[in-house]
Amino acid sequence: MRTVRRSALIDRPTPEPSALPRRAPLPAHHPEPVLDVVVPVYNEENDLEPCVRRLHAHLGETFPYAFRITIADNASTDATPRIAARLAAELPGTDWIRLAEKGRGRALHTAWSRSRAPVLAYLDVDLSTDLAALLPLVAPLISGHSDIAIGTRLARGSQVVRGPKREIISRCYNGLLRSTLAVGFSDAQCGFKAVRRDVAERLLPLVEDREWFFDTELLVIAERAGLRIHEVPVDWVDDPDSRVRILSTALADLRGMARLGRALAGGRLPLTALRRSGGDLDGELPAGLARQVVRFAAVGAASTLCYLLLYSLLRPAAGAQAANALALLASAIANTAANRRLTFGVRGRDGALRHQLKGLAAFLVGLALTSGSLTVLHHAAPGAGHRVELVTLIAANLAATLLRFLLFRAWVFPARRTTGSVSP
């Protein structure tokens, strides 16, 4: 047993490392445990022993490599430490550590940082996720196909049993992630994930959260850097005795999203150090037209809401045309900045002014369409009300959005042309 105190968890500043090497499969005969499965626990004296014994038996029967199970105790105050120590003594390949402070992210950060296994995973002690998905989860990491693997309860093929309240909260949370941080993975919160150790060594110093947002932050940074995330549909049964405090966790997650969004927008994360060398996709660029369309649509939806809100606030004092111009100008500046970062992967301040000026030219197209639509509406129906104006503006703005995307892709942020392999 090892007790880990707060001082041991403080990240020391280190020089930015070189790019990650190409992914490669693990050798068939590995001298050390290939997989380290962490089970974070806090006051789980009832569930801990049956969980670990069941997990140990499952791995012994199905996993073709040596493995380790690490019980990470988050400062439990019940019999959990005693049970963990007994299990570590009885079951071969089982270890445990005790932390002086609570926090699931803190437990995972600590356990993964000290492990030497090439594949690191974790699962929740309640075993809500069917263990049959464990081998499919880690296989893409062992084979060298992917960098991270996550279980998802929201993919086609998943079989999930849970109440409507938790279902709605989960879908709203993941929908919010897609609309604000433009993520491509489907389920950030499922307690069933794995990562290659070489990737974890680069990611963990960048992840600030030590509680429930830890998973989301790690995944967002990894995806934004261009690392490959593999999703596995899982069978999942809700634990009615869950210890998660929904309200406080939701508020902490919202603060985490805001903090992470600011860090990404400000270019404060060294994402280039996470790129794979020797042919993997450049982590600074979105992967193709489909992802650009999705991210552009998410940014467009957010900026459209801001535009309509500003228009509604300015309309009584400034009149329809002036309110439209001011609202569209403000939302266009924000839209260009967001698309520069999220949709087209341009980071740093170089060229920012040029991009904004070109974005304003695209804004003039939108202004002409929306102002023209208002002029036509007022001429054809002088008594049209505010709701009719909004409907007309939404239709015109959709047409302007399509033209703006084409202009952004072809002129404002043209794709960089490269020859040969991507340099680190």
N, C-alpha and C positions, 0 to 999 in steps of 0.2 A: 504494500500500500504506500502511495505517495501523496502527501498533502501539498497542494499547490496554492500558494498565496498570491494576493493581488499583485505584488511587486514583480512576480515572475511572468505576469501577463502583459506588462507594459511593452509595447512594440518599440524597439530601438531603431532609429533612423539608419538605413543602409543605402549604399549607392544603388542606383537602378541597375538591375541585372541585364544580361544579354537575353536575346529572344529564346523562347523555348525550342528545344530540338524537335525534329519530326517525331510523330507518334510511332511507336514500334510495339509489336506483341511481346508479352513476357515470355521468357524461356519455359519450355515444357517442364523442366526439372529445376525448381527454384528452391534454394537451400533454406530460406526463411519463410515465415508465413506470408502468403500472397495477399490475403484479405484480413483487415482489422475492422471488425464491426463494433461500433461504439453504441452503448445503451445508456443515454443520459437519464438519471433518476433523481427525484426529490421526494422523500417520504413515501416510498413505494414498497413498504414491507410486505404487503399482500401480493402484489403482482410480480415482484422482482424474481423470486426463485422459479416459479413456473415458466416465466418468460425466458430466462437464461437457459434453463434445462431444455426447454423445447427448442430454442434456437441452436444450442449445442448439438442436440440430437439430429436436427435437420441438416446442419452443416456437415456433421460426420457422415451422414448417409448420402448426401447429394453433391457436396462440393469436392472437386477433384484435386484441390491443392491444400496445403497446410493453411490453417486459419487461426485467428486470435479473436476472442471476445473481450472487450474492455468495458467494464462497468464504470461510468463516470458519475460519481455521487456529488450532487450539488448541495453540499452542506446540510444533509438530511438531519432531522432531530429525532427520528424514531429508530426502529431497529434495522433500517436499511444498511448502514455501514457494517453491522455485525453479519448480516446475511450475505452481503457482497464479499466480505473477507472469507467466509466459509465456502462460498461457491468458487472463489479463486483458488482455494486450497484443494478442493475436491475435483474440479473439472479441469482436465489438461487443456492448456491453451487459453485459459481464462485469467484475466488480470483485473485489477480495479484501482482507481485513483479517487481521492477525496479532495474536493475543492472547498476552500474556506468561504466562498460566496456562491449565491444562487445565480442561475442564468443558463438556459440551454445552450445558447451560443458560446458562452464562456466554457462550458463543458466540452463542446465539440472542438472549439479552437485549441484547448489545452490537450485533449486526447489526440487529435490529429497532428498537432505540432510535435509531439514526442514519439509518435509511431514511426517505425521504419518500414512498414508494409507498403508495397507499391500501389495497393488499392485500398482506399479508406472509405468506410460506409457508416451509416447510422440508421437505427430504426427506433421507434417509440416503444416503451416498455409494455404498453397495453396490447401490442401485436395486433393492432387494428388491420394492418396490411397482411394479406396472406403471404406466408413465407415462400410459397411456390414462385413468387416473382423475384426472389433474391438472386438466383443464378442468372436469369435474363437481365437483371439490373447491372450486375458487375461484369458480365461477359463482354460487352463492347469496350470496357476499359482494359480488360486483360488482353483482348485481341489487338488493341491499338486503334480501334475504330473511332472512339470518342474520348473526350476529356472528362466529362461529367455525365452522370446518369441520374434521372429522377423518376420516381413513381408519380403517376398522374391519375387522379380520380375523375378527371373531366374529359378524358379522351374516349372516343368510340371503342368499345370493347371492355371498358372498365365496368365492374359491377359493384355498386356502392349502396350501402344501407345506412342511412342517417336521417335525422329529422329535418323538416323543412327550414327551421331556423338556421342551423349550421350550413345547410345547402345554400341558402340565399346569401349568407355572409361570405362563404367561400367564393361563390361565383361573382359577387360584387367586388370582393377584394382583388381577384385576378383580373376582372374587367377593368378596375381602376388602374392596375399596373399596366395593362395594355394601352389604355388611353393616355396615361401620363408619362410613363417611361418607355412606351413602345416596345414592350417585351414580346418575344415570340413563343416562349414556353407557356404551357397551359396551366400548370398548377405549382405555385411557389411554396405552398404550405404543407404539402404531404410529407409526413415524417418518415421518409424512405428515400434516401439519397446516397450516392457514392461519387467519389472523385479520385482521379489518379494523384499519387503523392507529389509528383513533380509539379502538377498544376496547383495543388493545395499549398505547396511551399511558396508559390508566387501570389496566390490569392489571399491567403490568411492575413498577411500584414496590411492588406488594403481594406479589409472588412472591419469596420469600427464597432458595429453592434455586437453585444454579448448576450442578447436575450432572444426573443422570438423573431425579430427581423433579420437575424443572422443569415438564414437560408436565402431569403429574398435578395439581400444585398450581395451575397456571394454569386448568385445566379445572374443578377443584372450586370455586375462587373464582368463576369465571364462571357456572357453573351455579347456585351458591347465590345469586348476585346476580340471577338471572332472565334472564341473557343467553341468546340462542338458539344452540344448538349443532346443527349439521347433520352427519349421519354418512353417509359414502359407503362402501359395500362395495368392497373392493379385492381384486385378485389379487396374491398375495404368495408369494414363494419365499424360504425361509430361506437366509441366507448362512452357509455352514459355517465361514467365517473371521471370525466375529463377534468383536469385541474386548471385548464386555461381560463383566465378571467377575460371574457370577451371584450368588454368595454375598454378596460385599461390597455389590453393588447392591441385593439384597433387604433386607439389614439397613439400608442407608441409606434405602430406601423405607419401611420400617416406622417408622424414626425420624421421617421426614417426615410420615407419616400421623398419628403421635401428636402432633407439634408442630402440624400444621394443625388437627387435631381440637380441641386445647386453645385455639387462637386463635379458632376458630369458636364454641366453647362459651363462651368469655369475652367474645365480642362485640368483639374487638379489631380486626376488619377493617371498614373503612368501606364496606360493601356498598351502602349507599344511593346512594353517588356513582356506582355503575355502572348504576343503573336508567335505562331509556329514558324520556324525558319524552313526554307527548302521546299516551298511549294504550297503550303496551306494558304487559305484566303487571308488577305490583308485585313486585320481586325479593325482598321479605321474606316472601312467602307462597308456599307450595307451589301448583302448578298443578292444582287440582282433586282430586276424590275418589280417582281412580286412583293418583296419586302419593302421596297421604296413606296409602292402604292399604299400598302397597309399603314406605314408610318406617316406618309403624307396625309392620308385620310384621318388618322388619329389627331395629328396636329391641326388639320383643317377643321375637325369637329370642335376642338377646344377653342380655336380662334374665332370660329363662327359664333359660338355662344358668347364669347367676350364682345364680339362686334355687335350682336343684337342687344346685349345688355347696355353697352355704351350708347347705342343709337336710341334706345328707349329712355335712357337718362337724359341725353342731350336734346331730344326732339322737342320737348315743351319750350325750352328757352331759345334754341338756335334755329328751329325750323327743320323741315325734312331734309333739304339738300345739304345744308351745313352740317347737320348732325350725321348724315350719311358719310360725308367726306372725312370728318374728324374721326368718327368711329372706325371707318375703313383704314385710315392712315395708321392709327394706333395699333389696330389688330394686324395690319400688314407688316409693320416693323417687328412685332413679336413673332409673327408667323415665319418671316424670313430667318430670324435668329434661331427659332426652334427647328425649322427644316434644315438649316445649315448644319446643325449639330446632330439631330436625331435621324433625319431621312437620308442625307447625303454624306454623313460621316466626316464633315470638315471640322477640324479642331484648331485651336490657337487663334490668334488675332490677325494673322497674315491674311490679307484680302478681305477682311470683314467689311470695311467701308465700301469696297467695290461690289461686294455681294449685296449689301444693303441698297446701294444705288440702282443696281440691276433689279433688285426686288421691288424698288419703288416704281421702276418702269413697268413691271408686271402689275403693280398696284394700280397704275393708271388705266390698264385694261379693265380691271375689276371696277374701278370708279366709273369708267365710261359705260359699262354694261349696267351697273346698278343705278347710276344717276339717270341714264337713258330710260331704264324701265320705270323709274319713278315719274319721269316727265311724261312718258306715254300713258301711265296709269292716271295721273292727274288730268291729262287732257281728255282721256276717254271717259273717266268717271270722276268728276271734280269732287264729289261728296264721299269718296272712298275713305273708310275709317282706318284706324291704326292697325287693326288685324290684317286688313287687306294689303296695307303697305308692307307689313312684315312677310306675308306670304310671297308677295311679288319680289321682295328683296332676297328671300331665301332661294327662289328659283333662279334669279339672276346671278346670285352668288355661287350657286352650283355650277353654272356655265363658266363663270369666271375662274372657279377653282380648277376645272379641267384644263383651261387654257394656261393657268398659272403653273400647273404641274408640268405641262409640256415645255413651257418657257424655262422653268427651273432646271429641268433635266437636260435640256439641250443647250441652254445659254448661260444661266446663272451659275449652275454647278455641273458643268460637263464632266463626264466620267474621265478619270485619269487613264491614260493609255500607258501600259507598261510592256516591256519586252523582256524575255527571259524570266528567271525566277524572281520572286519577291525578296528584296533584301531585308535583313533583319533590322 
